[in-house]
Amino acid sequence: MSTIENRQFKLIARPKGMVKRSDFEFASAPAGEPGPGEVLVQVLYLSLDPAMRGWMNEGKSYIAPVGLGEVMRAGGVGRVVGSRDPGLAVGDFVVGMTGVQDYAVMKAKDASKVDPRLAPLPRYLGALGMPGLTAYFGLLDIGQPKESETVVVSAAAGAVGAVVGQIAKIKGCRVVGIAGGPEKCRYVTDELGFDAAIDYKNQDVRAGLLQFCPQGIDVYFDNVGGEILDIALSLLARKARVIICGAISQYNSMESLQGPRYYLSLLVNHARMEGFVVFDYLARYGEGMQALVGWTMQGKLKAREHVVKGLETFPQTLLMLFRGANAGKLVIQVADE
């Protein structure tokens, strides 16, 4: 029986509106021992993602909700400290769904080995992880951008949006990002190479899109939903493609969700709108990772992480996502490397 203390955040209440500290219990239990085909992983970094808010809700979705009393679901990267599988050895670094805790017993087949010599470990939770793969498959498979087309992405400084815009530039598109605040807008244009950025907190989004997309929007990658989705729908070009990836503006709504009012633009412009989740592309993760790593090595794909130290900070750190307070992929450092 393991005597290693394992701190955990468990979901104990379905959040009403914004997530609260009282929705979780911070408990401690023995770490557990790996069985055949399993590994024990010490979590080093945890990924905080907008999707976590949806996982807390009861009801049908693309993945089962986190059960009350269960460890909160989260992706993480860590070090193997115990193994009963020949494919992974003690000392290997892996990424997978660890949960919000210090240690996780995982099936070895669900833990993907990563190399800290190729990139910092937190990057495997961002541009070289699920957000990067989300951007890759969503933009290229659903958006199908063509050279010289205009691509618009919301939450452009976020973990997914930043990669979307850079891939679009690699493919020869004009890219316009929508982000919150002048610093984030400077980041996507000056560091990531977007052609233009619109500050939704301080600028008129419609006026900005009219200025930077005079021929309309060919591809719109939506991470926010709500009013910004409506504005984009009203400015589509003929045969436009709209990718529904997320709707962070709606996740904490106490009222009914705000649906698109200008959906008839899809009819008028012979456009299409499609939603997806990255798990749809599980069989092709290797292809996506190869491309993302290649572009990173070539200096074409840049990223940054916003690292907050301490597992105990989880509830308040999670709220940073919904306030736009993070600068880059939001990650909690649980333990030293």
C-alpha positions as CSV (number, residue, x, y, z in Angstrom):
1,M,0.0,0.0,0.0
2,S,1.4,3.4,-1.0
3,T,2.2,5.8,1.8
4,I,2.8,8.7,-0.6
5,E,0.5,11.6,0.3
6,N,-1.7,12.6,-2.7
7,R,-3.5,16.0,-2.5
8,Q,-6.6,16.1,-4.7
9,F,-9.3,18.6,-5.7
10,K,-12.6,16.8,-5.9
11,L,-15.8,18.2,-7.4
12,I,-18.5,18.2,-4.8
13,A,-21.1,20.6,-6.3
14,R,-22.3,21.5,-9.8
15,P,-21.3,25.2,-10.2
16,K,-24.1,27.7,-10.7
17,G,-22.6,30.5,-12.8
18,M,-19.0,31.2,-12.1
19,V,-17.0,28.4,-10.4
20,K,-16.5,28.9,-6.7
21,R,-14.0,27.5,-4.2
22,S,-16.9,25.8,-2.4
23,D,-17.6,23.6,-5.5
24,F,-14.5,21.6,-4.6
25,E,-13.0,19.7,-1.7
26,F,-9.3,19.8,-1.2
27,A,-8.5,16.4,0.3
28,S,-5.6,14.0,0.8
29,A,-5.4,10.3,0.2
30,P,-2.6,7.7,-0.4
31,A,-1.3,7.8,-4.0
32,G,-2.1,4.2,-4.8
33,E,-0.1,1.6,-6.6
34,P,-0.1,0.9,-10.4
35,G,-1.5,-2.5,-11.5
36,P,-0.5,-4.5,-14.5
37,G,-0.3,-2.2,-17.6
38,E,-0.4,0.9,-15.4
39,V,2.0,3.6,-14.2
40,L,2.1,5.9,-11.3
41,V,2.8,9.5,-12.4
42,Q,4.0,12.4,-10.3
43,V,2.2,15.4,-11.8
44,L,4.5,18.3,-12.5
45,Y,2.3,20.6,-14.5
46,L,-1.5,20.8,-14.9
47,S,-3.4,22.2,-17.8
48,L,-6.2,24.6,-17.1
49,D,-8.7,24.8,-20.0
50,P,-12.1,26.5,-20.7
51,A,-13.6,23.0,-21.4
52,M,-13.2,22.2,-17.7
53,R,-16.2,24.3,-17.0
54,G,-18.4,22.2,-19.2
55,W,-17.1,19.0,-17.7
56,M,-18.6,20.1,-14.3
57,N,-22.1,20.3,-15.7
58,E,-24.5,17.5,-15.5
59,G,-26.0,16.5,-18.8
60,K,-25.2,15.1,-22.3
61,S,-22.0,16.3,-23.9
62,Y,-19.1,14.9,-25.9
63,I,-17.7,13.5,-22.7
64,A,-19.2,12.3,-19.5
65,P,-19.3,14.9,-16.8
66,V,-17.0,14.7,-13.8
67,G,-19.0,12.8,-11.1
68,L,-19.6,14.4,-7.7
69,G,-16.9,13.3,-5.3
70,E,-14.5,12.5,-8.1
71,V,-11.1,14.1,-8.7
72,M,-11.5,17.0,-11.1
73,R,-10.6,16.1,-14.6
74,A,-7.5,17.8,-16.1
75,G,-4.7,17.1,-18.4
76,G,-1.2,17.0,-17.0
77,V,2.4,16.3,-17.7
78,G,4.5,14.4,-15.2
79,R,7.3,11.9,-14.3
80,V,6.7,8.2,-14.1
81,V,7.6,7.1,-10.5
82,G,6.3,3.6,-10.7
83,S,5.6,1.3,-13.7
84,R,4.1,-2.1,-14.4
85,D,4.2,-1.7,-18.1
86,P,7.3,-2.5,-20.3
87,G,6.6,0.5,-22.5
88,L,7.3,3.1,-19.8
89,A,10.1,3.2,-17.3
90,V,10.6,5.1,-14.1
91,G,12.0,8.5,-15.0
92,D,10.1,8.8,-18.3
93,F,8.0,12.0,-18.8
94,V,4.4,11.5,-20.0
95,V,1.3,13.6,-20.8
96,G,-2.3,12.5,-20.3
97,M,-5.4,13.0,-18.2
98,T,-4.0,13.1,-14.7
99,G,-6.7,14.9,-12.8
100,V,-6.1,17.8,-10.4
101,Q,-3.8,16.0,-7.9
102,D,-0.2,15.3,-7.0
103,Y,-0.1,11.7,-8.3
104,A,-2.1,9.8,-10.8
105,V,-2.4,6.0,-11.5
106,M,-2.8,5.8,-15.2
107,K,-3.1,3.1,-17.8
108,A,0.1,3.1,-19.8
109,K,-1.8,3.3,-23.1
110,D,-3.3,6.6,-22.0
111,A,0.1,8.2,-21.1
112,S,2.1,9.5,-24.1
113,K,5.8,9.8,-23.6
114,V,7.3,13.3,-24.2
115,D,10.8,14.6,-24.5
116,P,11.8,17.6,-22.3
117,R,14.9,18.1,-24.5
118,L,12.7,19.1,-27.5
119,A,10.5,21.6,-25.6
120,P,9.7,22.8,-22.1
121,L,7.3,20.4,-20.4
122,P,4.5,22.9,-20.1
123,R,4.5,23.3,-23.9
124,Y,3.2,19.7,-24.1
125,L,0.0,21.0,-22.5
126,G,-0.3,23.9,-25.0
127,A,1.1,24.4,-28.5
128,L,2.4,20.8,-28.5
129,G,-0.5,19.3,-26.7
130,M,-4.3,19.3,-26.9
131,P,-4.7,23.0,-27.7
132,G,-2.2,22.7,-30.5
133,L,-3.9,19.6,-31.9
134,T,-7.3,21.3,-31.6
135,A,-6.0,24.3,-33.7
136,Y,-4.4,22.0,-36.2
137,F,-7.4,19.7,-37.0
138,G,-10.0,22.4,-36.6
139,L,-8.4,24.8,-38.9
140,L,-7.0,22.5,-41.5
141,D,-9.7,19.8,-41.6
142,I,-12.8,21.9,-41.1
143,G,-11.7,25.4,-42.1
144,Q,-9.7,24.2,-45.1
145,P,-7.9,27.6,-45.6
146,K,-6.6,28.5,-49.0
147,E,-3.7,30.8,-49.8
148,S,-4.6,34.5,-49.7
149,E,-7.9,33.9,-47.9
150,T,-8.8,35.9,-44.8
151,V,-8.9,33.9,-41.5
152,V,-10.4,35.5,-38.4
153,V,-9.9,33.9,-35.0
154,S,-11.3,34.9,-31.6
155,A,-9.5,34.5,-28.3
156,A,-6.5,34.9,-30.6
157,A,-3.9,35.2,-27.7
158,G,-5.2,32.0,-26.1
159,A,-3.7,28.6,-26.2
160,V,-5.8,27.5,-29.2
161,G,-6.3,30.8,-31.0
162,A,-2.6,31.6,-31.1
163,V,-1.8,28.4,-32.8
164,V,-4.7,28.7,-35.3
165,G,-3.4,32.1,-36.4
166,Q,0.1,30.9,-36.9
167,I,-0.9,27.9,-38.9
168,A,-3.1,30.1,-41.1
169,K,0.0,32.3,-41.7
170,I,2.1,29.2,-42.6
171,K,-0.6,28.4,-45.1
172,G,-0.4,31.8,-46.7
173,C,-3.5,33.4,-45.4
174,R,-4.3,36.9,-44.1
175,V,-5.0,36.6,-40.4
176,V,-7.0,38.9,-38.1
177,G,-7.1,38.1,-34.4
178,I,-9.7,39.3,-31.8
179,A,-8.2,39.5,-28.3
180,G,-8.8,41.4,-25.0
181,G,-6.5,44.3,-24.3
182,P,-3.7,46.2,-26.1
183,E,-1.0,43.9,-24.7
184,K,-2.6,40.7,-26.1
185,C,-3.2,42.5,-29.4
186,R,0.4,43.5,-29.7
187,Y,1.5,39.9,-28.8
188,V,-0.5,38.4,-31.7
189,T,0.7,40.9,-34.3
190,D,4.3,41.7,-33.1
191,E,5.3,38.2,-31.9
192,L,3.0,35.8,-33.6
193,G,2.8,37.6,-37.0
194,F,-0.9,38.1,-37.4
195,D,-1.7,40.8,-40.0
196,A,-4.1,42.7,-37.6
197,A,-5.7,42.5,-34.2
198,I,-8.9,43.9,-32.8
199,D,-9.2,44.7,-29.1
200,Y,-12.8,43.7,-28.2
201,K,-12.5,45.4,-24.8
202,N,-11.6,48.8,-26.2
203,Q,-12.6,48.8,-29.9
204,D,-15.7,48.3,-32.0
205,V,-15.3,44.7,-33.3
206,R,-17.6,45.1,-36.2
207,A,-15.8,48.3,-37.4
208,G,-12.5,46.5,-37.0
209,L,-13.6,43.5,-39.0
210,L,-15.0,45.7,-41.8
211,Q,-11.7,47.5,-41.9
212,F,-9.4,44.5,-42.0
213,C,-11.7,42.1,-43.9
214,P,-13.1,44.3,-46.7
215,Q,-14.0,41.3,-48.8
216,G,-15.6,39.4,-45.9
217,I,-14.4,36.6,-43.7
218,D,-13.4,33.3,-45.5
219,V,-12.7,31.3,-42.4
220,Y,-13.8,32.1,-38.8
221,F,-12.4,30.1,-36.0
222,D,-14.7,30.7,-33.0
223,N,-13.5,30.2,-29.4
224,V,-15.9,32.6,-27.6
225,G,-19.5,32.4,-29.0
226,G,-22.0,35.1,-28.1
227,E,-21.9,38.6,-29.6
228,I,-18.6,38.2,-31.4
229,L,-19.8,35.0,-33.2
230,D,-22.9,37.0,-34.3
231,I,-20.7,39.8,-35.7
232,A,-18.5,37.4,-37.6
233,L,-21.6,35.5,-39.1
234,S,-22.9,38.8,-40.4
235,L,-19.6,39.5,-42.3
236,L,-19.0,36.2,-44.0
237,A,-17.7,35.9,-47.5
238,R,-19.3,33.5,-50.1
239,K,-18.5,29.9,-49.3
240,A,-17.1,30.8,-45.9
241,R,-16.3,28.2,-43.3
242,V,-17.1,28.7,-39.6
243,I,-15.5,26.4,-37.0
244,I,-17.1,26.1,-33.6
245,C,-14.4,25.2,-31.1
246,G,-15.7,26.8,-27.9
247,A,-17.9,29.5,-26.4
248,I,-16.1,30.8,-23.3
249,S,-18.3,33.8,-23.1
250,Q,-21.3,31.5,-22.4
251,Y,-19.9,28.9,-20.1
252,N,-20.8,30.6,-16.8
253,S,-24.1,32.0,-18.0
254,M,-26.9,31.8,-15.4
255,E,-29.5,32.4,-18.2
256,S,-30.1,30.5,-21.4
257,L,-27.2,30.4,-23.8
258,Q,-27.1,33.2,-26.4
259,G,-27.4,31.4,-29.8
260,P,-26.5,32.9,-33.2
261,R,-28.9,35.5,-34.5
262,Y,-27.3,35.8,-37.9
263,Y,-27.3,32.2,-38.9
264,L,-29.2,33.0,-42.1
265,S,-25.9,34.4,-43.3
266,L,-24.9,30.8,-43.8
267,L,-27.7,30.4,-46.3
268,V,-27.2,33.7,-48.1
269,N,-23.4,33.2,-48.5
270,H,-23.6,29.4,-49.2
271,A,-21.4,29.0,-46.1
272,R,-21.2,26.3,-43.5
273,M,-20.7,26.1,-39.8
274,E,-19.4,23.0,-38.0
275,G,-18.5,22.1,-34.5
276,F,-15.9,19.6,-33.4
277,V,-13.8,18.3,-30.5
278,V,-10.2,17.2,-30.8
279,F,-11.0,13.7,-29.6
280,D,-12.6,13.1,-33.0
281,Y,-9.1,13.0,-34.4
282,L,-7.5,10.6,-31.9
283,A,-6.3,8.2,-34.6
284,R,-4.4,11.1,-36.3
285,Y,-2.7,12.7,-33.3
286,G,0.7,11.5,-34.5
287,E,0.2,13.4,-37.8
288,G,-0.7,16.6,-35.9
289,M,2.2,16.3,-33.5
290,Q,4.7,15.8,-36.2
291,A,3.5,18.9,-38.0
292,L,3.4,21.0,-34.8
293,V,6.9,19.9,-33.6
294,G,8.3,20.5,-37.1
295,W,7.0,24.0,-37.3
296,T,8.3,24.7,-33.8
297,M,11.8,23.4,-34.7
298,Q,11.7,25.7,-37.8
299,G,10.8,28.7,-35.7
300,K,7.4,29.1,-37.4
301,L,5.3,28.2,-34.4
302,K,5.8,30.2,-31.2
303,A,4.1,29.9,-27.8
304,R,4.2,31.1,-24.3
305,E,2.9,29.7,-21.0
306,H,1.5,31.5,-18.0
307,V,2.7,29.3,-15.1
308,V,1.1,29.7,-11.6
309,K,2.8,27.7,-8.8
310,G,1.0,25.5,-6.3
311,L,-1.7,22.9,-6.6
312,E,-3.6,24.6,-3.8
313,T,-4.2,27.6,-6.1
314,F,-6.4,25.6,-8.5
315,P,-9.8,27.1,-7.9
316,Q,-8.7,30.8,-8.1
317,T,-6.3,30.1,-10.9
318,L,-9.0,28.5,-13.0
319,L,-11.0,31.7,-12.8
320,M,-8.2,33.5,-14.6
321,L,-9.4,31.9,-17.8
322,F,-12.9,33.4,-17.6
323,R,-11.5,36.9,-16.7
324,G,-8.9,36.9,-19.5
325,A,-6.2,37.3,-16.9
326,N,-3.7,34.8,-18.3
327,A,-1.1,35.7,-20.8
328,G,-0.6,32.5,-22.8
329,K,-1.4,28.9,-22.0
330,L,-2.5,28.7,-18.4
331,V,-0.7,26.1,-16.4
332,I,-0.3,25.2,-12.7
333,Q,3.2,24.0,-11.6
334,V,2.5,21.2,-9.1
335,A,6.0,20.1,-8.3
336,D,9.6,20.9,-9.3
337,E,11.0,19.1,-12.3
